[in-house]
């Protein structure tokens, strides 16, 4: 059977509510995707996509980018085996398969948003943005949401988060940085001025590593 994650009906679960934190740390969190209502696999968030959770004690909205995702059996002893069936055939002949698998993803924390007033960060109706690690990550069992385009656009008005992103441990940082920039560029409806600003910021951060800079820029198209 599946892990005992709380279940929600379509009437009370937000469309963007895709997962729940099952492991948390200062710099990242691991989340397990919630079960869909029908016989299908949970939607795996894209590499470089934006998600958010919350530190319940402070109310800070924690922003992160997905850098690793996997679907695997809940039973860690037995591996999944090839069945040679289409998704439709699986639903008809092996419906129990969908209850035996879990989809998880890791997300690197790149900043947070708070409604507090202060001299740091910048703000609008979304709240104040801080592009550095928050005092605390989201607590375990907190919901994880896919970020709205307007939230990503607001958060990425400044580009200090790129420094945090380039220092993520245990992730394919250079492809991740390129993927994040491509995603923001898409959400900003191909805002060339923002893209040029991102390229210039990378050139400053990686001024001593031209090969790495060229590799990242080559993936931003």
Secondary structure, DSSP 8 states (H G I E B T S, - for coil): ---------TTTS-TTEEEEEEEE-SSEEEEEE---SSSS------TT-EEEEEETTTTEEEEEEEEEEEEEESSSSS--------HHHHHHH-GGGGGSEEEEEEEEEEEEEE----SSSB-STT-EEE-S--SS---TT-EEEE--HHHHHHHTTS-THHHHHHT-SSS-HHHHHHHHHHHHHHHTTS-HHHHHHHHHHHHHHTTT-HHHHHHHHHT--
